[in-house]
Amino acid sequence: MLYSGQNFTPKLLILVSISLCLCLLSPIASAKLYKWVDEQGNIHYSDNVPPKDINRKRELINDSGVRSVITGEAKTKEELLTERQHAALRKKEAENQRKVEDYQRNLVANYRDESDLIATRDRNIDSIQVSINFIEANLGSLRLDLESLIKEAAAFERSGKTTPKLLKTQIAETRSKIDEAEAFVKEKVDEQDDVRDKFNRDLELYRILTGTQRASATAR
């Protein structure tokens, strides 16, 4: 049965308008859908998450049924601390990697070729050796002084006399100077070893970075 325009009442027009609005709004409403599992293990789908489940892990699904966003659970203090620690570790690793890259770049830039690097290594070792030679020469004099002082003290003992306090002090001070000088020499020898090891590592790295072949008789 057909109705004329005169039979459409205001109430009917309102109902038609509401129906039209609902049809238009339906896709929008269905575009937002959450999926989550409650504490009993039940799976829920809804466009609204109840307050009791708001901190639970949930997925936001679009109107095509494709998961677009995953919203995680509220993190505990321990989880937040772990995240911060991991972030700090990643930052440190990135900084270390940057330092390595800077070091490699400078290594190639600072030396013309292998022979330049080897010459720099040898100059550093020789410079330390100058200090060692100076202290060792001084050590020789100190040992002679100590030997003389000990003989002098022995002469007092053989004669039955008390060794003078000043002589005892001189012996103790000379021994202390010898100990300090020997420790200095050992420290410098260790420094030479460190320099040698560092430059030899640099030499190997330089060869890798520049693609050069191992030179003969470069070890020292």
PyMOL commands that place a pseudoatom at each C-alpha (Angstrom):
pseudoatom trace, name=CA, resn=MET, resi=1, chain=A, elem=C, hetatm=0, pos=[0.000, 0.000, 0.000]
pseudoatom trace, name=CA, resn=LEU, resi=2, chain=A, elem=C, hetatm=0, pos=[1.394, 3.390, -0.887]
pseudoatom trace, name=CA, resn=TYR, resi=3, chain=A, elem=C, hetatm=0, pos=[1.171, 6.389, 1.399]
pseudoatom trace, name=CA, resn=SER, resi=4, chain=A, elem=C, hetatm=0, pos=[0.778, 9.915, 0.204]
pseudoatom trace, name=CA, resn=GLY, resi=5, chain=A, elem=C, hetatm=0, pos=[2.860, 12.747, 1.583]
pseudoatom trace, name=CA, resn=GLN, resi=6, chain=A, elem=C, hetatm=0, pos=[-0.113, 13.804, 3.698]
pseudoatom trace, name=CA, resn=ASN, resi=7, chain=A, elem=C, hetatm=0, pos=[-0.050, 10.534, 5.682]
pseudoatom trace, name=CA, resn=PHE, resi=8, chain=A, elem=C, hetatm=0, pos=[3.557, 11.062, 7.011]
pseudoatom trace, name=CA, resn=THR, resi=9, chain=A, elem=C, hetatm=0, pos=[3.161, 12.283, 10.566]
pseudoatom trace, name=CA, resn=PRO, resi=10, chain=A, elem=C, hetatm=0, pos=[5.892, 14.140, 12.485]
pseudoatom trace, name=CA, resn=LYS, resi=11, chain=A, elem=C, hetatm=0, pos=[6.342, 11.063, 14.686]
pseudoatom trace, name=CA, resn=LEU, resi=12, chain=A, elem=C, hetatm=0, pos=[7.019, 8.894, 11.650]
pseudoatom trace, name=CA, resn=LEU, resi=13, chain=A, elem=C, hetatm=0, pos=[9.534, 11.400, 10.327]
pseudoatom trace, name=CA, resn=ILE, resi=14, chain=A, elem=C, hetatm=0, pos=[11.377, 11.329, 13.644]
pseudoatom trace, name=CA, resn=LEU, resi=15, chain=A, elem=C, hetatm=0, pos=[11.534, 7.519, 13.583]
pseudoatom trace, name=CA, resn=VAL, resi=16, chain=A, elem=C, hetatm=0, pos=[12.888, 7.546, 10.047]
pseudoatom trace, name=CA, resn=SER, resi=17, chain=A, elem=C, hetatm=0, pos=[15.542, 10.104, 11.015]
pseudoatom trace, name=CA, resn=ILE, resi=18, chain=A, elem=C, hetatm=0, pos=[16.619, 8.067, 14.034]
pseudoatom trace, name=CA, resn=SER, resi=19, chain=A, elem=C, hetatm=0, pos=[16.865, 4.901, 11.933]
pseudoatom trace, name=CA, resn=LEU, resi=20, chain=A, elem=C, hetatm=0, pos=[18.957, 6.705, 9.360]
pseudoatom trace, name=CA, resn=CYS, resi=21, chain=A, elem=C, hetatm=0, pos=[21.307, 8.039, 12.045]
pseudoatom trace, name=CA, resn=LEU, resi=22, chain=A, elem=C, hetatm=0, pos=[21.731, 4.590, 13.548]
pseudoatom trace, name=CA, resn=CYS, resi=23, chain=A, elem=C, hetatm=0, pos=[22.598, 3.176, 10.151]
pseudoatom trace, name=CA, resn=LEU, resi=24, chain=A, elem=C, hetatm=0, pos=[25.178, 5.883, 9.598]
pseudoatom trace, name=CA, resn=LEU, resi=25, chain=A, elem=C, hetatm=0, pos=[26.690, 5.515, 13.055]
pseudoatom trace, name=CA, resn=SER, resi=26, chain=A, elem=C, hetatm=0, pos=[26.848, 1.712, 12.992]
pseudoatom trace, name=CA, resn=PRO, resi=27, chain=A, elem=C, hetatm=0, pos=[30.179, 1.413, 11.089]
pseudoatom trace, name=CA, resn=ILE, resi=28, chain=A, elem=C, hetatm=0, pos=[31.776, 3.987, 13.387]
pseudoatom trace, name=CA, resn=ALA, resi=29, chain=A, elem=C, hetatm=0, pos=[30.682, 2.136, 16.475]
pseudoatom trace, name=CA, resn=SER, resi=30, chain=A, elem=C, hetatm=0, pos=[31.935, -1.165, 15.127]
pseudoatom trace, name=CA, resn=ALA, resi=31, chain=A, elem=C, hetatm=0, pos=[35.264, 0.369, 14.134]
pseudoatom trace, name=CA, resn=LYS, resi=32, chain=A, elem=C, hetatm=0, pos=[36.505, 0.303, 17.726]
pseudoatom trace, name=CA, resn=LEU, resi=33, chain=A, elem=C, hetatm=0, pos=[36.646, -3.145, 19.304]
pseudoatom trace, name=CA, resn=TYR, resi=34, chain=A, elem=C, hetatm=0, pos=[38.715, -4.399, 22.205]
pseudoatom trace, name=CA, resn=LYS, resi=35, chain=A, elem=C, hetatm=0, pos=[39.625, -7.989, 22.941]
pseudoatom trace, name=CA, resn=TRP, resi=36, chain=A, elem=C, hetatm=0, pos=[40.884, -9.027, 26.372]
pseudoatom trace, name=CA, resn=VAL, resi=37, chain=A, elem=C, hetatm=0, pos=[40.988, -11.976, 28.755]
pseudoatom trace, name=CA, resn=ASP, resi=38, chain=A, elem=C, hetatm=0, pos=[39.658, -11.593, 32.280]
pseudoatom trace, name=CA, resn=GLU, resi=39, chain=A, elem=C, hetatm=0, pos=[41.133, -13.114, 35.430]
pseudoatom trace, name=CA, resn=GLN, resi=40, chain=A, elem=C, hetatm=0, pos=[39.054, -16.282, 34.933]
pseudoatom trace, name=CA, resn=GLY, resi=41, chain=A, elem=C, hetatm=0, pos=[40.467, -16.767, 31.447]
pseudoatom trace, name=CA, resn=ASN, resi=42, chain=A, elem=C, hetatm=0, pos=[37.314, -15.727, 29.631]
pseudoatom trace, name=CA, resn=ILE, resi=43, chain=A, elem=C, hetatm=0, pos=[37.770, -13.881, 26.337]
pseudoatom trace, name=CA, resn=HIS, resi=44, chain=A, elem=C, hetatm=0, pos=[35.759, -10.683, 25.884]
pseudoatom trace, name=CA, resn=TYR, resi=45, chain=A, elem=C, hetatm=0, pos=[35.052, -8.465, 22.876]
pseudoatom trace, name=CA, resn=SER, resi=46, chain=A, elem=C, hetatm=0, pos=[33.613, -5.007, 23.407]
pseudoatom trace, name=CA, resn=ASP, resi=47, chain=A, elem=C, hetatm=0, pos=[34.005, -1.373, 22.456]
pseudoatom trace, name=CA, resn=ASN, resi=48, chain=A, elem=C, hetatm=0, pos=[34.371, -0.561, 26.164]
pseudoatom trace, name=CA, resn=VAL, resi=49, chain=A, elem=C, hetatm=0, pos=[36.623, -2.187, 28.746]
pseudoatom trace, name=CA, resn=PRO, resi=50, chain=A, elem=C, hetatm=0, pos=[35.155, -2.326, 32.266]
pseudoatom trace, name=CA, resn=PRO, resi=51, chain=A, elem=C, hetatm=0, pos=[37.139, -0.631, 35.052]
pseudoatom trace, name=CA, resn=LYS, resi=52, chain=A, elem=C, hetatm=0, pos=[38.036, -3.967, 36.672]
pseudoatom trace, name=CA, resn=ASP, resi=53, chain=A, elem=C, hetatm=0, pos=[39.845, -5.050, 33.484]
pseudoatom trace, name=CA, resn=ILE, resi=54, chain=A, elem=C, hetatm=0, pos=[41.278, -1.696, 32.435]
pseudoatom trace, name=CA, resn=ASN, resi=55, chain=A, elem=C, hetatm=0, pos=[44.836, -2.675, 33.428]
pseudoatom trace, name=CA, resn=ARG, resi=56, chain=A, elem=C, hetatm=0, pos=[44.731, -6.016, 31.651]
pseudoatom trace, name=CA, resn=LYS, resi=57, chain=A, elem=C, hetatm=0, pos=[46.486, -6.637, 28.372]
pseudoatom trace, name=CA, resn=ARG, resi=58, chain=A, elem=C, hetatm=0, pos=[44.072, -5.942, 25.517]
pseudoatom trace, name=CA, resn=GLU, resi=59, chain=A, elem=C, hetatm=0, pos=[44.049, -5.698, 21.754]
pseudoatom trace, name=CA, resn=LEU, resi=60, chain=A, elem=C, hetatm=0, pos=[42.414, -2.970, 19.695]
pseudoatom trace, name=CA, resn=ILE, resi=61, chain=A, elem=C, hetatm=0, pos=[40.904, -4.444, 16.522]
pseudoatom trace, name=CA, resn=ASN, resi=62, chain=A, elem=C, hetatm=0, pos=[39.819, -2.365, 13.536]
pseudoatom trace, name=CA, resn=ASP, resi=63, chain=A, elem=C, hetatm=0, pos=[36.573, -2.766, 11.568]
pseudoatom trace, name=CA, resn=SER, resi=64, chain=A, elem=C, hetatm=0, pos=[38.277, -5.233, 9.210]
pseudoatom trace, name=CA, resn=GLY, resi=65, chain=A, elem=C, hetatm=0, pos=[39.126, -7.538, 12.072]
pseudoatom trace, name=CA, resn=VAL, resi=66, chain=A, elem=C, hetatm=0, pos=[42.821, -6.687, 11.891]
pseudoatom trace, name=CA, resn=ARG, resi=67, chain=A, elem=C, hetatm=0, pos=[44.668, -6.067, 15.126]
pseudoatom trace, name=CA, resn=SER, resi=68, chain=A, elem=C, hetatm=0, pos=[46.024, -2.538, 14.979]
pseudoatom trace, name=CA, resn=VAL, resi=69, chain=A, elem=C, hetatm=0, pos=[47.123, -1.738, 18.521]
pseudoatom trace, name=CA, resn=ILE, resi=70, chain=A, elem=C, hetatm=0, pos=[48.132, -3.795, 21.527]
pseudoatom trace, name=CA, resn=THR, resi=71, chain=A, elem=C, hetatm=0, pos=[47.685, -2.083, 24.870]
pseudoatom trace, name=CA, resn=GLY, resi=72, chain=A, elem=C, hetatm=0, pos=[49.796, -3.644, 27.597]
pseudoatom trace, name=CA, resn=GLU, resi=73, chain=A, elem=C, hetatm=0, pos=[49.054, -4.238, 31.211]
pseudoatom trace, name=CA, resn=ALA, resi=74, chain=A, elem=C, hetatm=0, pos=[49.980, -1.635, 33.784]
pseudoatom trace, name=CA, resn=LYS, resi=75, chain=A, elem=C, hetatm=0, pos=[53.649, -2.280, 34.556]
pseudoatom trace, name=CA, resn=THR, resi=76, chain=A, elem=C, hetatm=0, pos=[54.892, -3.147, 38.015]
pseudoatom trace, name=CA, resn=LYS, resi=77, chain=A, elem=C, hetatm=0, pos=[57.743, -1.247, 39.685]
pseudoatom trace, name=CA, resn=GLU, resi=78, chain=A, elem=C, hetatm=0, pos=[60.038, -4.169, 38.945]
pseudoatom trace, name=CA, resn=GLU, resi=79, chain=A, elem=C, hetatm=0, pos=[59.085, -4.126, 35.257]
pseudoatom trace, name=CA, resn=LEU, resi=80, chain=A, elem=C, hetatm=0, pos=[59.611, -0.376, 35.043]
pseudoatom trace, name=CA, resn=LEU, resi=81, chain=A, elem=C, hetatm=0, pos=[63.010, -0.745, 36.744]
pseudoatom trace, name=CA, resn=THR, resi=82, chain=A, elem=C, hetatm=0, pos=[63.983, -3.504, 34.318]
pseudoatom trace, name=CA, resn=GLU, resi=83, chain=A, elem=C, hetatm=0, pos=[62.926, -1.338, 31.367]
pseudoatom trace, name=CA, resn=ARG, resi=84, chain=A, elem=C, hetatm=0, pos=[65.035, 1.556, 32.645]
pseudoatom trace, name=CA, resn=GLN, resi=85, chain=A, elem=C, hetatm=0, pos=[68.014, -0.745, 33.140]
pseudoatom trace, name=CA, resn=HIS, resi=86, chain=A, elem=C, hetatm=0, pos=[67.643, -2.142, 29.631]
pseudoatom trace, name=CA, resn=ALA, resi=87, chain=A, elem=C, hetatm=0, pos=[67.345, 1.371, 28.214]
pseudoatom trace, name=CA, resn=ALA, resi=88, chain=A, elem=C, hetatm=0, pos=[70.483, 2.435, 30.084]
pseudoatom trace, name=CA, resn=LEU, resi=89, chain=A, elem=C, hetatm=0, pos=[72.307, -0.650, 28.794]
pseudoatom trace, name=CA, resn=ARG, resi=90, chain=A, elem=C, hetatm=0, pos=[71.258, 0.054, 25.210]
pseudoatom trace, name=CA, resn=LYS, resi=91, chain=A, elem=C, hetatm=0, pos=[72.417, 3.653, 25.594]
pseudoatom trace, name=CA, resn=LYS, resi=92, chain=A, elem=C, hetatm=0, pos=[75.787, 2.518, 26.944]
pseudoatom trace, name=CA, resn=GLU, resi=93, chain=A, elem=C, hetatm=0, pos=[76.207, -0.012, 24.139]
pseudoatom trace, name=CA, resn=ALA, resi=94, chain=A, elem=C, hetatm=0, pos=[75.397, 2.657, 21.573]
pseudoatom trace, name=CA, resn=GLU, resi=95, chain=A, elem=C, hetatm=0, pos=[77.919, 5.015, 23.175]
pseudoatom trace, name=CA, resn=ASN, resi=96, chain=A, elem=C, hetatm=0, pos=[80.585, 2.290, 23.186]
pseudoatom trace, name=CA, resn=GLN, resi=97, chain=A, elem=C, hetatm=0, pos=[79.887, 1.551, 19.536]
pseudoatom trace, name=CA, resn=ARG, resi=98, chain=A, elem=C, hetatm=0, pos=[80.230, 5.244, 18.715]
pseudoatom trace, name=CA, resn=LYS, resi=99, chain=A, elem=C, hetatm=0, pos=[83.593, 5.348, 20.522]
pseudoatom trace, name=CA, resn=VAL, resi=100, chain=A, elem=C, hetatm=0, pos=[84.803, 2.296, 18.610]
pseudoatom trace, name=CA, resn=GLU, resi=101, chain=A, elem=C, hetatm=0, pos=[83.819, 3.861, 15.297]
pseudoatom trace, name=CA, resn=ASP, resi=102, chain=A, elem=C, hetatm=0, pos=[85.499, 7.160, 16.241]
pseudoatom trace, name=CA, resn=TYR, resi=103, chain=A, elem=C, hetatm=0, pos=[88.675, 5.314, 17.272]
pseudoatom trace, name=CA, resn=GLN, resi=104, chain=A, elem=C, hetatm=0, pos=[88.814, 3.382, 14.008]
pseudoatom trace, name=CA, resn=ARG, resi=105, chain=A, elem=C, hetatm=0, pos=[88.198, 6.508, 11.963]
pseudoatom trace, name=CA, resn=ASN, resi=106, chain=A, elem=C, hetatm=0, pos=[90.964, 8.410, 13.791]
pseudoatom trace, name=CA, resn=LEU, resi=107, chain=A, elem=C, hetatm=0, pos=[93.370, 5.476, 13.489]
pseudoatom trace, name=CA, resn=VAL, resi=108, chain=A, elem=C, hetatm=0, pos=[93.151, 5.529, 9.710]
pseudoatom trace, name=CA, resn=ALA, resi=109, chain=A, elem=C, hetatm=0, pos=[93.281, 9.332, 9.586]
pseudoatom trace, name=CA, resn=ASN, resi=110, chain=A, elem=C, hetatm=0, pos=[96.319, 9.735, 11.870]
pseudoatom trace, name=CA, resn=TYR, resi=111, chain=A, elem=C, hetatm=0, pos=[98.788, 7.473, 10.034]
pseudoatom trace, name=CA, resn=ARG, resi=112, chain=A, elem=C, hetatm=0, pos=[99.870, 7.664, 6.421]
pseudoatom trace, name=CA, resn=ASP, resi=113, chain=A, elem=C, hetatm=0, pos=[100.705, 3.961, 6.273]
pseudoatom trace, name=CA, resn=GLU, resi=114, chain=A, elem=C, hetatm=0, pos=[101.937, 1.026, 8.371]
pseudoatom trace, name=CA, resn=SER, resi=115, chain=A, elem=C, hetatm=0, pos=[105.488, 2.315, 8.578]
pseudoatom trace, name=CA, resn=ASP, resi=116, chain=A, elem=C, hetatm=0, pos=[104.236, 5.591, 10.069]
pseudoatom trace, name=CA, resn=LEU, resi=117, chain=A, elem=C, hetatm=0, pos=[102.351, 3.706, 12.789]
pseudoatom trace, name=CA, resn=ILE, resi=118, chain=A, elem=C, hetatm=0, pos=[105.339, 1.444, 13.515]
pseudoatom trace, name=CA, resn=ALA, resi=119, chain=A, elem=C, hetatm=0, pos=[107.675, 4.447, 13.754]
pseudoatom trace, name=CA, resn=THR, resi=120, chain=A, elem=C, hetatm=0, pos=[105.303, 6.116, 16.234]
pseudoatom trace, name=CA, resn=ARG, resi=121, chain=A, elem=C, hetatm=0, pos=[105.233, 2.937, 18.315]
pseudoatom trace, name=CA, resn=ASP, resi=122, chain=A, elem=C, hetatm=0, pos=[109.027, 2.748, 18.407]
pseudoatom trace, name=CA, resn=ARG, resi=123, chain=A, elem=C, hetatm=0, pos=[109.390, 6.422, 19.365]
pseudoatom trace, name=CA, resn=ASN, resi=124, chain=A, elem=C, hetatm=0, pos=[107.054, 5.920, 22.312]
pseudoatom trace, name=CA, resn=ILE, resi=125, chain=A, elem=C, hetatm=0, pos=[108.944, 2.847, 23.499]
pseudoatom trace, name=CA, resn=ASP, resi=126, chain=A, elem=C, hetatm=0, pos=[112.310, 4.602, 23.107]
pseudoatom trace, name=CA, resn=SER, resi=127, chain=A, elem=C, hetatm=0, pos=[111.063, 7.632, 25.047]
pseudoatom trace, name=CA, resn=ILE, resi=128, chain=A, elem=C, hetatm=0, pos=[110.157, 5.422, 28.001]
pseudoatom trace, name=CA, resn=GLN, resi=129, chain=A, elem=C, hetatm=0, pos=[113.504, 3.656, 27.729]
pseudoatom trace, name=CA, resn=VAL, resi=130, chain=A, elem=C, hetatm=0, pos=[115.302, 6.984, 28.265]
pseudoatom trace, name=CA, resn=SER, resi=131, chain=A, elem=C, hetatm=0, pos=[113.621, 7.287, 31.676]
pseudoatom trace, name=CA, resn=ILE, resi=132, chain=A, elem=C, hetatm=0, pos=[114.483, 3.674, 32.500]
pseudoatom trace, name=CA, resn=ASN, resi=133, chain=A, elem=C, hetatm=0, pos=[118.140, 4.185, 31.611]
pseudoatom trace, name=CA, resn=PHE, resi=134, chain=A, elem=C, hetatm=0, pos=[118.357, 7.307, 33.786]
pseudoatom trace, name=CA, resn=ILE, resi=135, chain=A, elem=C, hetatm=0, pos=[116.857, 5.583, 36.839]
pseudoatom trace, name=CA, resn=GLU, resi=136, chain=A, elem=C, hetatm=0, pos=[118.960, 2.456, 36.349]
pseudoatom trace, name=CA, resn=ALA, resi=137, chain=A, elem=C, hetatm=0, pos=[122.108, 4.597, 36.311]
pseudoatom trace, name=CA, resn=ASN, resi=138, chain=A, elem=C, hetatm=0, pos=[120.961, 6.226, 39.543]
pseudoatom trace, name=CA, resn=LEU, resi=139, chain=A, elem=C, hetatm=0, pos=[120.238, 2.780, 40.958]
pseudoatom trace, name=CA, resn=GLY, resi=140, chain=A, elem=C, hetatm=0, pos=[123.842, 1.780, 40.348]
pseudoatom trace, name=CA, resn=SER, resi=141, chain=A, elem=C, hetatm=0, pos=[125.060, 4.727, 42.411]
pseudoatom trace, name=CA, resn=LEU, resi=142, chain=A, elem=C, hetatm=0, pos=[122.568, 4.029, 45.197]
pseudoatom trace, name=CA, resn=ARG, resi=143, chain=A, elem=C, hetatm=0, pos=[123.650, 0.393, 45.443]
pseudoatom trace, name=CA, resn=LEU, resi=144, chain=A, elem=C, hetatm=0, pos=[127.294, 1.438, 45.712]
pseudoatom trace, name=CA, resn=ASP, resi=145, chain=A, elem=C, hetatm=0, pos=[126.352, 3.941, 48.433]
pseudoatom trace, name=CA, resn=LEU, resi=146, chain=A, elem=C, hetatm=0, pos=[124.434, 1.276, 50.336]
pseudoatom trace, name=CA, resn=GLU, resi=147, chain=A, elem=C, hetatm=0, pos=[127.324, -1.163, 50.099]
pseudoatom trace, name=CA, resn=SER, resi=148, chain=A, elem=C, hetatm=0, pos=[129.682, 1.480, 51.498]
pseudoatom trace, name=CA, resn=LEU, resi=149, chain=A, elem=C, hetatm=0, pos=[127.329, 2.374, 54.354]
pseudoatom trace, name=CA, resn=ILE, resi=150, chain=A, elem=C, hetatm=0, pos=[126.843, -1.274, 55.307]
pseudoatom trace, name=CA, resn=LYS, resi=151, chain=A, elem=C, hetatm=0, pos=[130.631, -1.812, 55.405]
pseudoatom trace, name=CA, resn=GLU, resi=152, chain=A, elem=C, hetatm=0, pos=[130.978, 1.237, 57.618]
pseudoatom trace, name=CA, resn=ALA, resi=153, chain=A, elem=C, hetatm=0, pos=[128.328, -0.082, 60.002]
pseudoatom trace, name=CA, resn=ALA, resi=154, chain=A, elem=C, hetatm=0, pos=[130.031, -3.486, 60.052]
pseudoatom trace, name=CA, resn=ALA, resi=155, chain=A, elem=C, hetatm=0, pos=[133.318, -1.830, 61.037]
pseudoatom trace, name=CA, resn=PHE, resi=156, chain=A, elem=C, hetatm=0, pos=[131.632, -0.295, 64.089]
pseudoatom trace, name=CA, resn=GLU, resi=157, chain=A, elem=C, hetatm=0, pos=[130.232, -3.687, 65.078]
pseudoatom trace, name=CA, resn=ARG, resi=158, chain=A, elem=C, hetatm=0, pos=[133.613, -5.406, 64.711]
pseudoatom trace, name=CA, resn=SER, resi=159, chain=A, elem=C, hetatm=0, pos=[135.213, -2.821, 66.962]
pseudoatom trace, name=CA, resn=GLY, resi=160, chain=A, elem=C, hetatm=0, pos=[132.518, -3.335, 69.566]
pseudoatom trace, name=CA, resn=LYS, resi=161, chain=A, elem=C, hetatm=0, pos=[131.154, 0.134, 69.112]
pseudoatom trace, name=CA, resn=THR, resi=162, chain=A, elem=C, hetatm=0, pos=[127.517, 1.102, 68.675]
pseudoatom trace, name=CA, resn=THR, resi=163, chain=A, elem=C, hetatm=0, pos=[126.564, 1.959, 65.127]
pseudoatom trace, name=CA, resn=PRO, resi=164, chain=A, elem=C, hetatm=0, pos=[125.748, 5.690, 65.039]
pseudoatom trace, name=CA, resn=LYS, resi=165, chain=A, elem=C, hetatm=0, pos=[122.070, 6.549, 64.686]
pseudoatom trace, name=CA, resn=LEU, resi=166, chain=A, elem=C, hetatm=0, pos=[122.830, 8.789, 61.698]
pseudoatom trace, name=CA, resn=LEU, resi=167, chain=A, elem=C, hetatm=0, pos=[124.508, 5.896, 59.886]
pseudoatom trace, name=CA, resn=LYS, resi=168, chain=A, elem=C, hetatm=0, pos=[121.505, 3.652, 60.519]
pseudoatom trace, name=CA, resn=THR, resi=169, chain=A, elem=C, hetatm=0, pos=[119.220, 6.364, 59.178]
pseudoatom trace, name=CA, resn=GLN, resi=170, chain=A, elem=C, hetatm=0, pos=[121.360, 6.743, 56.044]
pseudoatom trace, name=CA, resn=ILE, resi=171, chain=A, elem=C, hetatm=0, pos=[121.240, 2.990, 55.434]
pseudoatom trace, name=CA, resn=ALA, resi=172, chain=A, elem=C, hetatm=0, pos=[117.445, 2.909, 55.828]
pseudoatom trace, name=CA, resn=GLU, resi=173, chain=A, elem=C, hetatm=0, pos=[116.938, 5.923, 53.563]
pseudoatom trace, name=CA, resn=THR, resi=174, chain=A, elem=C, hetatm=0, pos=[119.245, 4.516, 50.875]
pseudoatom trace, name=CA, resn=ARG, resi=175, chain=A, elem=C, hetatm=0, pos=[117.408, 1.191, 50.915]
pseudoatom trace, name=CA, resn=SER, resi=176, chain=A, elem=C, hetatm=0, pos=[114.099, 3.058, 50.585]
pseudoatom trace, name=CA, resn=LYS, resi=177, chain=A, elem=C, hetatm=0, pos=[115.426, 5.018, 47.590]
pseudoatom trace, name=CA, resn=ILE, resi=178, chain=A, elem=C, hetatm=0, pos=[116.560, 1.788, 45.957]
pseudoatom trace, name=CA, resn=ASP, resi=179, chain=A, elem=C, hetatm=0, pos=[113.134, 0.222, 46.473]
pseudoatom trace, name=CA, resn=GLU, resi=180, chain=A, elem=C, hetatm=0, pos=[111.428, 3.271, 44.964]
pseudoatom trace, name=CA, resn=ALA, resi=181, chain=A, elem=C, hetatm=0, pos=[113.790, 3.306, 41.984]
pseudoatom trace, name=CA, resn=GLU, resi=182, chain=A, elem=C, hetatm=0, pos=[113.298, -0.407, 41.323]
pseudoatom trace, name=CA, resn=ALA, resi=183, chain=A, elem=C, hetatm=0, pos=[109.518, 0.026, 41.518]
pseudoatom trace, name=CA, resn=PHE, resi=184, chain=A, elem=C, hetatm=0, pos=[109.760, 2.932, 39.069]
pseudoatom trace, name=CA, resn=VAL, resi=185, chain=A, elem=C, hetatm=0, pos=[111.780, 0.844, 36.613]
pseudoatom trace, name=CA, resn=LYS, resi=186, chain=A, elem=C, hetatm=0, pos=[109.257, -1.994, 36.836]
pseudoatom trace, name=CA, resn=GLU, resi=187, chain=A, elem=C, hetatm=0, pos=[106.407, 0.464, 36.257]
pseudoatom trace, name=CA, resn=LYS, resi=188, chain=A, elem=C, hetatm=0, pos=[108.128, 1.865, 33.173]
pseudoatom trace, name=CA, resn=VAL, resi=189, chain=A, elem=C, hetatm=0, pos=[108.868, -1.595, 31.785]
pseudoatom trace, name=CA, resn=ASP, resi=190, chain=A, elem=C, hetatm=0, pos=[105.185, -2.462, 32.219]
pseudoatom trace, name=CA, resn=GLU, resi=191, chain=A, elem=C, hetatm=0, pos=[104.310, 0.804, 30.483]
pseudoatom trace, name=CA, resn=GLN, resi=192, chain=A, elem=C, hetatm=0, pos=[106.530, -0.176, 27.573]
pseudoatom trace, name=CA, resn=ASP, resi=193, chain=A, elem=C, hetatm=0, pos=[104.734, -3.513, 27.338]
pseudoatom trace, name=CA, resn=ASP, resi=194, chain=A, elem=C, hetatm=0, pos=[101.356, -1.748, 27.346]
pseudoatom trace, name=CA, resn=VAL, resi=195, chain=A, elem=C, hetatm=0, pos=[102.456, 0.649, 24.604]
pseudoatom trace, name=CA, resn=ARG, resi=196, chain=A, elem=C, hetatm=0, pos=[103.850, -2.212, 22.547]
pseudoatom trace, name=CA, resn=ASP, resi=197, chain=A, elem=C, hetatm=0, pos=[100.660, -4.254, 22.925]
pseudoatom trace, name=CA, resn=LYS, resi=198, chain=A, elem=C, hetatm=0, pos=[98.420, -1.278, 22.119]
pseudoatom trace, name=CA, resn=PHE, resi=199, chain=A, elem=C, hetatm=0, pos=[100.307, -0.297, 18.994]
pseudoatom trace, name=CA, resn=ASN, resi=200, chain=A, elem=C, hetatm=0, pos=[100.530, -3.894, 17.808]
pseudoatom trace, name=CA, resn=ARG, resi=201, chain=A, elem=C, hetatm=0, pos=[96.747, -4.204, 18.180]
pseudoatom trace, name=CA, resn=ASP, resi=202, chain=A, elem=C, hetatm=0, pos=[96.370, -0.908, 16.358]
pseudoatom trace, name=CA, resn=LEU, resi=203, chain=A, elem=C, hetatm=0, pos=[98.642, -2.210, 13.619]
pseudoatom trace, name=CA, resn=GLU, resi=204, chain=A, elem=C, hetatm=0, pos=[96.483, -5.294, 13.112]
pseudoatom trace, name=CA, resn=LEU, resi=205, chain=A, elem=C, hetatm=0, pos=[93.335, -3.163, 13.127]
pseudoatom trace, name=CA, resn=TYR, resi=206, chain=A, elem=C, hetatm=0, pos=[94.909, -0.674, 10.732]
pseudoatom trace, name=CA, resn=ARG, resi=207, chain=A, elem=C, hetatm=0, pos=[95.674, -3.489, 8.301]
pseudoatom trace, name=CA, resn=ILE, resi=208, chain=A, elem=C, hetatm=0, pos=[92.082, -4.700, 8.476]
pseudoatom trace, name=CA, resn=LEU, resi=209, chain=A, elem=C, hetatm=0, pos=[90.620, -1.220, 8.006]
pseudoatom trace, name=CA, resn=THR, resi=210, chain=A, elem=C, hetatm=0, pos=[92.920, -0.328, 5.123]
pseudoatom trace, name=CA, resn=GLY, resi=211, chain=A, elem=C, hetatm=0, pos=[93.031, -3.801, 3.564]
pseudoatom trace, name=CA, resn=THR, resi=212, chain=A, elem=C, hetatm=0, pos=[96.832, -3.879, 3.587]
pseudoatom trace, name=CA, resn=GLN, resi=213, chain=A, elem=C, hetatm=0, pos=[98.896, -7.043, 3.883]
pseudoatom trace, name=CA, resn=ARG, resi=214, chain=A, elem=C, hetatm=0, pos=[101.050, -7.966, 6.842]
pseudoatom trace, name=CA, resn=ALA, resi=215, chain=A, elem=C, hetatm=0, pos=[104.456, -6.385, 6.598]
pseudoatom trace, name=CA, resn=SER, resi=216, chain=A, elem=C, hetatm=0, pos=[107.492, -8.519, 7.345]
pseudoatom trace, name=CA, resn=ALA, resi=217, chain=A, elem=C, hetatm=0, pos=[109.644, -8.129, 10.469]
pseudoatom trace, name=CA, resn=THR, resi=218, chain=A, elem=C, hetatm=0, pos=[107.470, -5.498, 12.159]
pseudoatom trace, name=CA, resn=ALA, resi=219, chain=A, elem=C, hetatm=0, pos=[107.432, -7.092, 15.608]
pseudoatom trace, name=CA, resn=ARG, resi=220, chain=A, elem=C, hetatm=0, pos=[109.603, -5.483, 18.235]
for i in range(1, 220): cmd.bond("trace and resi %d" % i, "trace and resi %d" % (i + 1))
show_as sticks, trace
zoom trace
